[in-house]
Amino acid sequence: MHRRGVGLAAFDRQEQSNRSFAQLSTVLSQTQVDQLHSQLNQFRTALAGFASTHRESIKHDPSFRHAFQQMCSSIGVDPLAGPRKGGWWAEMLGLGDWQYELGVQIVDVCVSTRERNGGLIEMSELVRLVGKLRGISGGIITEDDVVRSIKTLEPLGAGYQVVEIGGRKMVRSVVKELDDDQSAVLAIAQQEGGRIAEDILVQRRGWAQERARAALENMVYRDGLCWLDDQDEQYGRAYWVPSAMQWDL
């Protein structure tokens, strides 16, 4: 019986120790949470001060804006994501409206040029036209700015997406995706300054004449990505791809 009593006493001491450790763990956890809240509040205050001092530089200087985005990305913050995604970051920095304004301008250019390019425009051309639309007072924008803004347009479900064709970035503003033949035609058209013909596809891609003709005619009559020139001096029947042409507007 004596040994049994010792066993029960040891068990009680173990139970008491477990309760003490649990209480200590709770205290430590709460302390850590309090410290985290304090650090976040300090960080928020510091970022607010930085935004107040450098807001205009972030908006108008692309190099500064890129460095700022990289800094924020390293800590998992996206201050340019807009009110819905960025929360108080966007509100505090005053940059959510700037991002959405740029998105509206991108849509404006894409829609106004869609009749001639079928909803596919080269990135450099889009940057140039948006910059012209914004004017000098709107500040310089970069491809990175456009890519980030296009991501904010995804909820619209309008098909805005950055794609790479023939090593060049293009922006698609229609829901339908390009098939492999269309991508091949566009890549060669870029090399040819926008002009393409069945014989070129046969020679460069090794396609049958029927496949080349079907791909080009679909791009003209079904997708609106090409213009037909049936009086071409060299081929008699050639096609022009507006998204691969240079426009002086």
C-alpha positions as CSV (number, residue, x, y, z in Angstrom):
1,M,0.0,0.0,0.0
2,H,2.9,2.3,0.8
3,R,4.3,2.0,-2.7
4,R,0.8,2.5,-4.2
5,G,0.5,5.8,-2.3
6,V,3.8,7.0,-3.7
7,G,2.6,6.2,-7.2
8,L,-0.6,8.2,-6.7
9,A,1.4,11.1,-5.3
10,A,3.7,11.0,-8.3
11,F,0.7,10.9,-10.6
12,D,-0.7,14.0,-8.9
13,R,2.6,15.9,-9.2
14,Q,2.7,15.0,-12.9
15,E,-0.8,16.3,-13.5
16,Q,0.0,19.5,-11.7
17,S,3.1,19.9,-13.8
18,N,1.1,19.4,-17.0
19,R,-1.4,22.1,-15.9
20,S,1.5,24.5,-15.1
21,F,3.1,23.9,-18.5
22,A,-0.3,24.4,-20.2
23,Q,-0.8,27.7,-18.4
24,L,2.7,28.8,-19.2
25,S,2.2,27.9,-22.9
26,T,-1.0,30.0,-22.9
27,V,0.7,32.9,-21.4
28,L,3.6,32.6,-23.9
29,S,1.2,32.3,-26.8
30,Q,-0.7,35.4,-25.8
31,T,2.5,37.3,-25.3
32,Q,3.7,36.3,-28.8
33,V,0.3,37.4,-30.3
34,D,0.6,40.7,-28.4
35,Q,4.1,41.3,-29.7
36,L,3.0,40.4,-33.3
37,H,0.1,42.9,-33.1
38,S,2.6,45.5,-31.8
39,Q,5.1,44.9,-34.6
40,L,2.3,45.0,-37.2
41,N,1.1,48.3,-35.9
42,Q,4.6,49.7,-35.9
43,F,5.1,48.4,-39.5
44,R,1.8,50.0,-40.5
45,T,2.8,53.3,-39.1
46,A,6.2,53.1,-40.8
47,L,4.6,52.2,-44.2
48,A,2.1,55.0,-43.8
49,G,4.9,57.5,-43.3
50,F,6.8,56.1,-46.3
51,A,3.7,56.4,-48.4
52,S,3.1,59.9,-47.4
53,T,6.6,60.9,-48.3
54,H,7.1,59.0,-51.5
55,R,3.5,58.6,-52.9
56,E,4.1,60.7,-56.0
57,S,7.4,59.0,-56.7
58,I,5.7,55.6,-56.6
59,K,3.0,56.8,-58.9
60,H,5.1,58.6,-61.5
61,D,8.6,57.1,-61.4
62,P,8.6,53.5,-62.9
63,S,12.0,52.6,-61.4
64,F,11.0,53.7,-57.9
65,R,7.7,52.0,-58.3
66,H,9.3,48.7,-59.3
67,A,11.8,48.8,-56.4
68,F,8.9,49.5,-54.0
69,Q,6.9,46.6,-55.4
70,Q,9.9,44.3,-55.1
71,M,10.4,45.4,-51.5
72,C,6.8,44.8,-50.6
73,S,6.7,41.4,-52.5
74,S,9.6,40.2,-50.3
75,I,7.3,40.5,-47.2
76,G,4.2,39.2,-48.9
77,V,2.4,42.6,-49.3
78,D,0.8,43.8,-52.5
79,P,0.0,47.5,-52.0
80,L,-1.0,48.0,-55.6
81,A,-3.6,45.3,-55.7
82,G,-6.5,47.6,-55.2
83,P,-9.1,48.0,-52.4
84,R,-10.6,44.5,-52.6
85,K,-7.3,42.6,-52.6
86,G,-5.0,45.1,-51.0
87,G,-7.3,46.2,-48.1
88,W,-6.0,49.0,-46.0
89,W,-2.6,48.8,-47.8
90,A,-4.2,50.2,-51.0
91,E,-6.3,52.7,-49.1
92,M,-3.4,54.0,-47.0
93,L,-1.0,54.3,-50.0
94,G,-3.7,55.8,-52.2
95,L,-2.5,53.6,-55.1
96,G,-5.6,51.3,-55.6
97,D,-7.3,54.0,-57.7
98,W,-4.2,54.5,-59.7
99,Q,-4.0,50.8,-60.5
100,Y,-7.7,50.6,-61.5
101,E,-7.4,53.8,-63.6
102,L,-4.6,52.2,-65.5
103,G,-6.8,49.1,-66.0
104,V,-9.6,51.2,-67.4
105,Q,-7.1,52.8,-69.9
106,I,-5.8,49.4,-70.9
107,V,-9.4,48.3,-71.6
108,D,-10.0,51.5,-73.6
109,V,-7.1,50.9,-75.9
110,C,-7.8,47.2,-76.3
111,V,-11.5,47.8,-77.2
112,S,-10.8,50.7,-79.5
113,T,-8.2,48.7,-81.5
114,R,-10.0,45.4,-81.4
115,E,-11.8,46.0,-84.8
116,R,-8.5,46.1,-86.6
117,N,-6.4,43.6,-84.6
118,G,-9.0,41.1,-83.6
119,G,-8.4,41.5,-79.9
120,L,-4.6,40.8,-79.9
121,I,-2.1,43.6,-79.5
122,E,1.6,43.6,-79.0
123,M,2.7,44.6,-75.4
124,S,5.0,47.4,-76.6
125,E,2.3,48.8,-78.8
126,L,-0.2,48.7,-75.9
127,V,2.3,50.4,-73.5
128,R,2.8,53.1,-76.2
129,L,-0.9,53.8,-76.8
130,V,-1.8,53.8,-73.1
131,G,1.1,56.2,-72.4
132,K,-0.2,58.4,-75.1
133,L,-3.7,58.2,-73.7
134,R,-2.4,59.1,-70.2
135,G,-0.4,62.1,-71.4
136,I,2.7,63.6,-69.7
137,S,0.9,64.3,-66.5
138,G,-0.1,60.6,-66.1
139,G,3.6,59.6,-65.7
140,I,5.5,56.8,-67.4
141,I,4.2,53.3,-67.3
142,T,6.1,50.0,-68.0
143,E,5.3,46.5,-69.1
144,D,5.4,45.4,-65.5
145,D,2.7,48.0,-64.7
146,V,0.5,46.7,-67.5
147,V,0.9,43.1,-66.5
148,R,-0.1,43.9,-62.9
149,S,-3.1,45.9,-64.0
150,I,-4.2,43.1,-66.4
151,K,-4.3,40.7,-63.4
152,T,-6.8,43.1,-61.7
153,L,-9.0,42.7,-64.7
154,E,-9.3,38.9,-64.4
155,P,-12.6,39.1,-62.3
156,L,-14.2,40.7,-65.3
157,G,-14.0,37.4,-67.2
158,A,-13.4,39.3,-70.5
159,G,-10.3,37.2,-71.4
160,Y,-7.6,39.8,-70.8
161,Q,-4.4,37.9,-70.6
162,V,-0.7,38.3,-71.4
163,V,0.6,35.6,-73.9
164,E,3.9,35.0,-75.5
165,I,4.0,34.4,-79.3
166,G,7.3,34.1,-81.2
167,G,9.2,35.4,-78.2
168,R,7.1,38.6,-78.0
169,K,4.6,39.5,-75.3
170,M,1.1,40.0,-76.6
171,V,-2.1,41.0,-74.8
172,R,-5.3,39.2,-75.7
173,S,-8.6,40.9,-74.9
174,V,-11.0,38.2,-76.1
175,V,-12.1,35.1,-74.3
176,K,-11.2,32.6,-77.0
177,E,-7.7,31.2,-76.8
178,L,-5.3,30.8,-79.7
179,D,-4.8,27.4,-81.1
180,D,-1.4,26.0,-82.2
181,D,-1.8,26.9,-85.9
182,Q,-2.9,30.5,-85.1
183,S,0.2,30.9,-82.8
184,A,2.4,29.7,-85.5
185,V,0.9,32.1,-88.1
186,L,1.2,35.0,-85.7
187,A,4.9,34.2,-84.9
188,I,5.8,34.1,-88.6
189,A,3.8,37.2,-89.3
190,Q,5.8,39.1,-86.7
191,Q,9.0,38.2,-88.5
192,E,7.5,39.3,-91.8
193,G,6.2,42.7,-90.6
194,G,2.6,41.5,-90.5
195,R,2.3,40.0,-94.0
196,I,1.8,36.3,-94.4
197,A,0.8,33.9,-97.2
198,E,0.1,30.3,-97.7
199,D,3.4,29.6,-99.5
200,I,5.3,31.1,-96.5
201,L,3.6,28.7,-94.1
202,V,4.3,25.8,-96.4
203,Q,8.0,26.7,-96.7
204,R,8.6,27.6,-93.1
205,R,6.4,25.1,-91.3
206,G,6.2,22.3,-93.8
207,W,2.4,22.4,-93.8
208,A,0.2,21.1,-96.6
209,Q,-1.4,23.9,-98.7
210,E,-4.8,23.0,-97.4
211,R,-3.8,23.4,-93.8
212,A,-2.2,26.7,-94.4
213,R,-5.2,28.0,-96.3
214,A,-7.6,26.7,-93.6
215,A,-5.6,28.4,-90.8
216,L,-5.5,31.7,-92.6
217,E,-9.1,31.7,-93.7
218,N,-10.2,30.9,-90.1
219,M,-8.2,33.8,-88.8
220,V,-9.9,36.1,-91.4
221,Y,-13.5,35.0,-91.4
222,R,-14.0,33.3,-88.0
223,D,-11.7,35.2,-85.7
224,G,-11.0,38.6,-87.3
225,L,-7.3,38.3,-86.7
226,C,-6.2,38.9,-90.3
227,W,-7.0,41.0,-93.3
228,L,-7.2,39.5,-96.8
229,D,-5.3,41.1,-99.7
230,D,-6.3,39.3,-102.9
231,Q,-4.2,41.6,-105.1
232,D,-0.8,41.0,-103.6
233,E,1.9,41.5,-106.2
234,Q,4.1,38.6,-105.1
235,Y,1.6,35.9,-103.9
236,G,-1.6,37.0,-105.5
237,R,-3.4,36.3,-102.2
238,A,-1.7,37.4,-99.0
239,Y,-2.9,38.1,-95.5
240,W,-2.1,41.0,-93.1
241,V,-2.0,40.5,-89.3
242,P,-2.7,43.9,-87.7
243,S,-1.3,42.8,-84.3
244,A,2.1,42.2,-86.0
245,M,2.1,45.5,-87.8
246,Q,3.5,48.8,-86.6
247,W,1.0,51.6,-86.2
248,D,1.8,55.3,-86.0
249,L,-1.1,56.7,-84.0
